[in-house]
Amino acid sequence: MSVVHQLSAGWLLDHLSFINKINYQLHQHHEPCCSKNEFTTSVHFESLQMDSVSSSGACAAFIASDPTTKPENDDGGNYEMLTQKFVFRPELFDVTKPYITPAVHKECQQSNEKEDLMNGVKKEISISIIGKKRKRCVVFNQGELDAMEYHTKIRELILDGSLQLIQEGLKSGFLYPLFEKQDKCSKPITLPLDTCNLPELCEMAKHLPSLNEMEHQTLQLVEEDTSVTEQDLFLRVVENNSSFTKVITLMGQKYLLPPKSSFLLSDISCMQPLLNYRKTFDVIVIDPPWQNKSVKRSNSYLSPLQIKQIPIPKLAAPNCLLVTWVTNRQKHLRFIKEELYPSWSVEVVAEWHWVKITNSGEFVFPLDSPHKKPYEGLILGRVQEKTALPLRNADVNVLPIPDHKLIVSVPCTLHSHKPPLAEVLKDYIKPDGEYLELFARNLQPGWTSWGNEVLKFQHVDYFIALESGS
């Protein structure tokens, strides 16, 4: 169960459990030979097919079919079905120690104080000898002052709520004191090489012919393990409507597609297939690449103007719930509340926080660290319609969204692999709705996902294949 504990303060989540309950199972049909224990090398897979696109530019999508009949071989006999199950690598959630311990944090502070003192002495000496240099005092800039004021305002909410949930986790055994598993040797984690480089492929896709210019607008994909071309992938929304996991191979790399999921792999300049999808969404989760020092160097962030150009009004259903992940920089928070949401006709209704802890219940960073905090924000808002439009499932009552909640979890060691929000939002959204995640890096059943790295954490190397069974 992905929600381990739920209190008035929020939820303690098990992110790994959520991934593994998705049921990553591949079903393969093998043709028996003369004896039951022998199989031919011939493997028959469930088919994938692609819907055609009209000349008017309507939606095109890969659709993974879910056959209801067991296939027969040439002799009229049935193939035997084998099941291959995959689970996410548990070591990627093995966070036994804080990234910066309080002791190290205190030592760094003392070291900085000593350094400041030495610098002060040197400056005094330089002033007395040279008479030209002036002694400087440390002054915080406005952004740092705003961050400290914000932290002071929410500190007790973060601390008290987190401690309540952590105590419940320790009582139930989900979290454990560090000394109980100190003998556990953590092996070095080998992550898959990004040989496919999804963002670069998205950049290349801009030079592909438009959908109406393509010679073949339909494509029958026969095998389960399917190699797809750039035209097929970047110009269409890909769907797996079956009840089983599918595998696609892109540039030699294999990716697992969970059941009942769909995605579009593209960057912000090529979102038209998503608009052509003829769907509006009841929940939209956004995780924009906010500017910071690291992404600024790599030039992989979006400017505020680019983020405002995301066509939320065209994607959102009436009364859509919008959730935006945000860093702790106050200018980003102000931008969402004062510029971004108003430009999309979205009213801010709540501000929640994700608190990151270790397996033993410690904050991954000291709570009062002046540099990195152990929490991130989520700004929740509702789309305000100018005209009265009919709501989906209007007769279903949902709870009002609380002003503040905490989502406490052990973070994945993969960068920016956020915890899923489906479980914590279910009481505040209508059932059987349409859900969309923008700037996604993984797929979820029942959700449409978009981004230039949307398949990143679906790479088969992030999973462990268990023994096959019939």
C-alpha positions in Angstrom: 0.0 0.0 0.0 1.5 3.3 -1.1 -0.1 5.3 1.7 1.5 3.8 4.9 -0.1 6.2 7.4 -2.6 9.1 7.1 -3.0 11.7 9.8 -4.6 15.1 9.9 -1.1 16.6 9.1 -0.8 14.6 5.9 0.5 11.2 4.6 3.5 9.0 5.0 4.0 7.5 1.5 5.8 4.4 0.2 6.9 5.4 -3.2 8.5 2.1 -4.1 5.3 0.2 -3.1 3.3 2.5 -5.5 5.5 1.6 -8.4 5.5 -2.1 -7.8 1.7 -2.4 -7.3 1.4 -1.1 -10.9 1.7 -4.8 -12.0 4.6 -4.7 -14.4 3.9 -8.0 -16.1 4.7 -9.1 -19.6 2.5 -11.8 -21.1 4.2 -13.8 -23.9 2.7 -16.7 -25.8 5.0 -19.7 -26.4 4.3 -22.6 -28.7 4.7 -26.0 -27.0 6.8 -28.7 -28.7 6.3 -32.4 -28.4 6.5 -32.4 -24.7 5.1 -30.0 -22.2 8.5 -29.0 -20.8 9.9 -28.0 -24.2 9.2 -24.9 -26.2 10.0 -23.8 -29.7 12.0 -20.7 -30.2 9.0 -19.1 -31.8 7.4 -16.5 -29.6 4.1 -14.8 -30.5 3.3 -11.5 -28.8 0.1 -9.5 -28.4 -0.3 -7.0 -31.2 0.1 -3.3 -31.2 -1.8 -1.2 -33.7 -1.9 2.5 -34.6 -5.1 4.4 -35.3 -5.1 6.3 -38.5 -5.3 10.1 -38.7 -7.7 12.0 -40.7 -6.5 14.7 -43.1 -7.9 17.3 -40.7 -5.2 16.5 -38.2 -7.2 14.6 -35.6 -5.6 12.6 -32.9 -3.4 9.7 -33.7 -2.3 7.1 -31.2 -0.6 3.8 -30.8 -3.0 1.5 -29.2 -1.8 -1.7 -27.5 -4.6 -4.2 -27.9 -5.7 -6.5 -25.1 -6.7 -9.8 -26.9 -9.6 -11.7 -25.3 -8.8 -15.0 -27.0 -5.8 -17.3 -26.6 -4.0 -17.4 -30.0 -3.7 -20.6 -31.9 -0.8 -22.0 -33.8 -0.8 -23.3 -37.4 -1.9 -26.7 -36.2 -4.9 -25.4 -34.4 -3.4 -25.8 -30.9 -3.1 -23.1 -28.3 0.1 -21.4 -27.3 1.1 -21.5 -23.7 1.3 -18.1 -22.0 4.3 -17.2 -19.9 4.4 -14.2 -17.5 7.5 -12.1 -16.9 7.2 -9.8 -13.9 9.3 -6.7 -13.2 9.8 -4.8 -10.0 11.6 -1.5 -9.5 15.1 -1.7 -8.0 14.7 -1.3 -4.2 18.2 0.0 -3.8 17.1 3.2 -5.5 15.1 4.0 -2.4 17.9 3.0 0.0 18.4 6.3 1.8 19.9 5.2 5.1 21.7 8.4 6.0 21.0 12.2 5.6 22.7 13.8 2.6 24.1 16.3 5.2 24.0 15.2 8.8 23.3 17.8 11.5 26.9 17.2 12.9 28.4 17.9 9.5 26.1 20.9 9.1 27.3 22.3 12.4 30.9 21.6 11.6 30.5 23.4 8.3 28.9 26.4 10.1 31.8 26.5 12.5 34.3 26.2 9.7 32.6 29.1 7.9 32.6 31.1 11.0 36.4 30.5 11.5 37.0 31.3 7.8 35.0 34.5 8.2 37.0 35.4 11.3 40.3 34.7 9.5 39.2 36.7 6.6 38.2 39.5 8.9 41.7 39.4 10.5 43.3 39.4 7.1 41.1 42.4 6.0 42.0 44.3 9.2 45.7 43.7 8.5 45.3 44.6 4.9 43.5 47.8 5.8 46.1 48.8 8.4 49.0 48.1 6.0 47.7 49.1 2.6 45.1 51.5 3.7 43.1 50.9 0.5 40.9 47.9 1.1 37.7 48.3 3.2 36.3 45.8 5.6 33.1 44.2 4.3 30.2 43.0 6.4 28.0 40.0 5.4 24.7 41.2 4.0 21.9 38.9 2.8 20.3 39.7 -0.5 16.5 40.1 -0.8 15.9 36.6 -2.0 17.7 35.1 1.0 15.8 37.3 3.4 12.5 36.3 1.8 13.5 32.6 2.0 14.3 32.9 5.7 11.0 34.7 6.4 9.1 32.0 4.5 11.0 29.2 6.4 10.2 30.8 9.7 6.5 30.9 8.8 6.2 27.2 7.9 8.9 25.7 10.1 6.6 24.5 12.9 4.0 23.1 10.4 6.8 21.1 8.7 8.4 20.0 12.0 5.3 19.0 14.0 3.5 17.3 11.1 6.5 15.4 10.0 7.4 14.1 13.5 3.8 12.8 13.9 4.0 10.8 10.7 7.6 9.6 11.3 6.6 8.3 14.8 3.8 6.3 13.2 6.2 4.9 10.6 8.6 3.9 13.3 5.8 2.2 15.4 4.6 0.2 12.4 8.1 -0.8 11.3 8.0 0.9 7.9 10.7 3.2 9.2 13.5 1.7 11.3 16.3 3.0 13.5 19.6 3.1 11.7 21.3 0.6 14.1 18.8 -2.1 13.3 20.2 -2.5 9.8 23.7 -1.3 10.1 25.0 -4.6 8.9 23.3 -4.1 5.6 26.0 -3.4 3.1 24.8 -1.1 0.3 26.2 -2.1 -3.0 27.2 0.7 -5.5 24.3 1.4 -7.8 25.0 1.2 -11.5 22.6 3.4 -13.4 21.7 2.9 -17.1 23.7 5.1 -19.5 21.6 7.7 -21.2 22.6 6.4 -24.6 19.2 7.2 -26.0 19.3 10.8 -24.9 15.6 11.6 -25.1 15.9 15.4 -25.0 18.2 15.3 -28.0 15.8 13.0 -29.9 13.0 15.5 -29.2 15.2 18.3 -30.7 15.8 16.2 -33.8 12.1 15.5 -34.1 11.4 19.1 -34.9 12.9 18.5 -38.3 10.6 15.5 -39.1 7.8 16.0 -41.6 4.4 17.0 -40.2 1.8 14.3 -39.6 -0.2 15.2 -42.7 2.9 14.9 -44.9 3.7 11.4 -43.8 3.1 8.7 -46.4 1.9 6.1 -43.9 -0.6 7.3 -41.4 -1.4 3.9 -40.0 1.0 1.3 -38.7 0.4 -2.3 -37.5 3.0 -3.2 -34.9 2.9 -7.0 -34.5 5.4 -7.8 -31.8 5.2 -7.1 -28.1 8.8 -5.9 -28.0 8.4 -3.3 -30.6 11.0 -1.0 -32.2 9.4 2.3 -33.1 10.6 5.0 -35.5 11.0 8.6 -34.6 8.1 9.6 -36.9 5.9 7.0 -35.1 6.8 8.2 -31.6 7.2 12.0 -31.7 4.1 12.8 -33.8 1.5 10.7 -31.9 0.2 10.0 -28.4 1.2 6.5 -27.6 -1.3 4.4 -25.7 -1.2 1.1 -23.9 -4.9 0.3 -23.4 -4.2 -3.3 -22.4 -4.2 -4.8 -18.9 -0.6 -5.8 -19.3 2.8 -4.1 -19.6 4.2 -3.5 -23.0 7.8 -3.0 -24.1 9.1 -0.6 -26.8 12.6 -0.3 -28.1 13.8 3.1 -29.1 17.3 3.6 -30.4 18.3 0.2 -29.0 16.9 1.1 -25.5 14.0 -0.8 -23.9 11.3 0.9 -22.0 8.4 -0.6 -20.0 4.9 0.8 -20.6 2.5 0.2 -17.7 -1.1 -0.9 -18.4 -3.7 1.7 -19.1 -1.1 4.5 -19.7 -0.4 6.9 -22.5 2.3 9.4 -23.3 3.7 11.9 -25.7 7.5 12.3 -26.0 8.2 15.9 -27.2 9.4 19.2 -26.0 7.3 22.3 -25.4 7.5 23.4 -29.0 5.8 20.2 -30.2 2.7 19.8 -28.0 0.2 19.8 -30.8 -0.4 16.0 -30.8 -1.5 16.4 -27.1 -3.9 19.1 -28.1 -5.2 16.9 -30.9 -5.8 14.2 -28.4 -9.4 15.4 -28.0 -9.2 15.1 -24.2 -9.5 17.6 -21.4 -8.2 16.7 -18.0 -9.7 16.9 -14.5 -6.2 16.9 -12.8 -3.0 18.4 -14.3 0.3 18.0 -12.4 3.2 20.1 -13.6 6.8 19.8 -12.6 8.5 22.6 -14.6 12.3 22.7 -15.0 12.8 25.8 -12.8 15.9 27.8 -13.2 18.7 27.1 -10.6 22.4 27.1 -10.7 22.9 23.6 -12.0 20.2 23.8 -14.8 21.3 27.3 -15.7 24.8 25.9 -16.6 23.2 23.1 -18.7 20.6 25.5 -20.2 17.8 22.9 -19.6 15.4 25.2 -17.8 12.4 27.2 -19.0 11.9 30.9 -18.6 8.7 32.2 -16.9 7.4 33.4 -20.3 7.9 29.9 -21.7 6.1 28.3 -18.8 3.2 30.7 -19.2 2.8 29.6 -22.8 1.9 26.0 -21.8 -1.7 25.7 -23.1 -3.4 24.9 -19.8 -6.7 26.5 -20.8 -7.0 24.2 -23.8 -6.0 21.1 -21.7 -8.1 21.7 -18.6 -11.6 20.4 -18.0 -14.1 22.6 -16.1 -13.0 22.9 -12.4 -9.7 21.2 -13.2 -7.4 20.8 -10.2 -3.9 22.1 -11.1 -0.9 21.1 -9.0 2.5 22.7 -9.6 5.8 21.5 -8.1 8.0 24.4 -7.1 11.4 24.9 -5.5 11.9 26.9 -2.4 13.0 30.1 -4.2 10.5 32.8 -3.3 10.5 34.3 -6.8 9.2 31.1 -8.2 6.4 30.9 -5.5 5.4 34.5 -6.2 5.5 33.9 -10.0 3.0 31.0 -9.7 0.6 32.8 -7.3 0.8 36.3 -8.8 1.4 35.7 -12.6 1.2 32.1 -13.8 -2.1 31.0 -12.2 -3.9 34.2 -12.9 -2.8 34.0 -16.6 -4.4 30.6 -16.8 -7.6 31.7 -14.8 -6.6 29.4 -11.9 -7.3 30.3 -8.3 -4.8 29.3 -5.7 -6.6 27.0 -3.1 -3.8 25.4 -1.1 0.0 25.1 -0.5 1.3 21.7 0.4 4.8 20.4 1.1 6.7 17.2 0.3 9.1 16.4 3.1 12.0 14.1 2.3 13.3 11.7 5.0 15.7 8.7 5.3 14.6 5.1 6.0 15.2 5.8 9.7 13.0 8.9 9.7 15.6 11.7 9.7 15.3 14.7 7.4 17.6 14.3 4.4 18.9 17.9 5.0 18.9 19.7 8.3 15.6 21.5 8.6 17.3 24.9 9.3 20.0 24.5 6.7 20.5 27.9 5.0 21.3 26.2 1.6 19.1 23.2 0.9 15.9 22.4 2.8 14.4 18.9 3.2 11.1 20.0 1.7 9.6 21.2 -1.6 6.3 22.9 -2.3 3.2 22.1 -4.2 0.8 24.9 -5.2 -2.8 23.7 -5.8 -5.3 25.6 -7.7 -8.7 25.3 -9.4 -9.5 26.5 -13.0 -12.1 29.2 -12.8 -14.5 29.0 -15.8 -15.9 32.3 -17.2 -19.0 30.5 -18.5 -21.0 27.7 -16.8 -19.9 24.5 -18.4 -21.2 21.1 -17.4 -18.9 19.2 -15.0 -18.0 15.5 -15.4 -19.6 13.4 -12.7 -21.3 16.5 -11.3 -23.4 14.4 -8.9 -20.3 13.1 -7.1 -19.2 15.1 -4.0 -15.6 15.5 -3.2 -13.9 17.0 -0.1 -12.7 20.5 -0.1 -8.9 20.8 -0.4 -7.2 21.5 2.9 -5.0 24.7 3.1 -2.0 22.7 4.1 -0.9 19.1 4.0 2.4 17.2 4.2 3.5 14.4 2.0 6.4 12.6 3.8 8.4 9.9 2.0 11.8 8.5 1.4 12.9 10.1 -1.9 14.2 8.1 -4.8 17.9 8.5 -5.4 17.2 9.3 -9.0 17.1 13.0 -9.6 13.7 14.6 -9.7 11.7 11.3 -9.4 8.8 12.8 -7.5 6.4 10.8 -5.4 3.0 10.0 -7.1 0.1 12.1 -6.1 -2.8 9.8 -7.2 -3.3 8.3 -3.8 -3.2 11.6 -1.8 -5.5 13.5 -4.2 -8.2 10.8 -4.6 -10.4 12.3 -1.9 -10.4 15.7 -3.6 -11.0 14.7 -7.2 -13.9 12.9 -8.9 -13.4 9.2 -9.7 -12.8 8.0 -13.3 -11.5 11.3 -14.4 -8.8 12.2 -16.9 -5.4 12.9 -15.5 -2.3 14.5 -17.0 1.3 15.0 -15.9 3.4 17.6 -17.7 7.2 17.4 -17.7 6.9 13.8 -16.5 9.8 11.4 -16.4 7.8 8.2 -15.8 4.4 6.7 -16.6 1.4 5.8 -14.4 -1.7 3.7 -15.1 -4.7 5.9 -15.8 -2.6 8.9 -16.6 -1.4 10.7 -19.7 2.2 11.9 -19.4 4.1 14.4 -21.5 7.7 15.6 -21.6 11.0 15.4 -23.4 12.1 12.7 -20.8 8.8 11.1 -20.3 10.2 7.5 -20.7 13.3 8.2 -18.6 12.5 6.2 -15.5 10.7 3.5 -17.5 14.0 2.3 -18.8 14.2 -1.5 -18.2 17.5 -1.2 -16.4 15.7 0.5 -13.5 13.7 -2.7 -13.0 14.6 -6.2 -11.9 13.1 -9.1 -13.9 11.7 -11.9 -11.7 11.5 -15.5 -12.7 9.0 -16.3 -15.5 5.9 -18.3 -14.7 3.1 -19.8 -16.8 
